Amino acid sequence: MKGLTLIHYFSVEKVKKNMNNEKVIIFGAGLYGRKAVEQYGDDNIQAIIDNDKSKQGKMFCGKKIISPQDIFQYKDCKIIIASLYGESMAQQLDEMGITNYEFYINSIHGYYEEKSLVFNPYEEANEAKDEEEWSNSKKIEYSRKEVFVETEKLFKNPTLFNHIEIETINRCNGVCSFCPVNRNNDTREKAIMTEELFKNIIGQLEDINYSGKLTTFSNNEPLLDERIIDFNRYAREHLPNARMHLYTNGTLMTIEKFKALIEVLDELIIDNYQQELKLIKPCVEIRDYCESHPELKQKVTIVLRKPNEILTSRGGNAPNRKKLVEYNKDRCVLPFKQMIIRPTGKVSLCCNDALGKYTLGDASKEKLLDIWYGDKFQMIRKCLYEGRENWGDCKYCDTFSVG
């Protein structure tokens, strides 16, 4: 793509040095836009642009938000696309005849590149009051466009997966109302991955020098597996170039487990589920420990989450979603980027296929690359490129993630 340059994890000093005081415009008045403002510096930024009309005319980090059509008022400025919806924004700029742009983040970015150790996502975006508000949100609107563009690119130029989830035990101790496999709704037969299978998977990734995202969880609570720390140590030893992260609800976390995990992970995200957004005891202990060890803050984020709220329908399987919308002509990019391996070795359609309804391969019997480039994955990609109506419950899925 024209103008493509990846900027990732730059320090403030390095960004400014590389810019030589070049004048820039930040495209995106959100989380990554704020980070870009902090790094490029007030003197270098000429304006902030955003497609959201409700934001235009308002101030963001001391700069006025303008519409994309106002870009032409600014001469000789480089545009920095700072958003998870970067591909569709780049397409928009191309259509406007603008090629002098760069991407602020790449596809292997962190999930929470936050300065704050404790992050409240509801300060960035309000919780949806009901299913209708969720379905009509700007987030859904923008992400649908992004997924459409991203799928077009990857269908024409397929690549290896850059995200792999290895679920070592298919159980969770949470009761989140939006999760189809919370402990009150889980219909799966209990399964625990063998150590032999886990090491075989890691060995295959080592053979290809895998450098994408890797995690040892999927639709589960990973700390229910007492081997999870050892598994992560093993993965880090054999996959030094992978970006390793882990999500946990934190209920089983101790300082000892925390210290062991943080040694080998690039990022640890603790979803603190508490309806009033109060920290649970393990998160209080971890917060206090990180305050006395500030070097850890860049690797840890405690996210305040509500166990009862409206979120994605997960292919119509979310227990608290009843008014399902059909997204028949929308595409899905996840089978172009993700590989999800269940404890038995079965490879699922995507991370939203929590119940494992659709199996695309078996890592206990087949090679990962044979599965990824095999007939089933190829068929799924073609179906979802042509529209979600072409595959099972996907038409009811309002997860529009770029992976």
Disulfide bonds with the S-S distance in Angstrom:
none
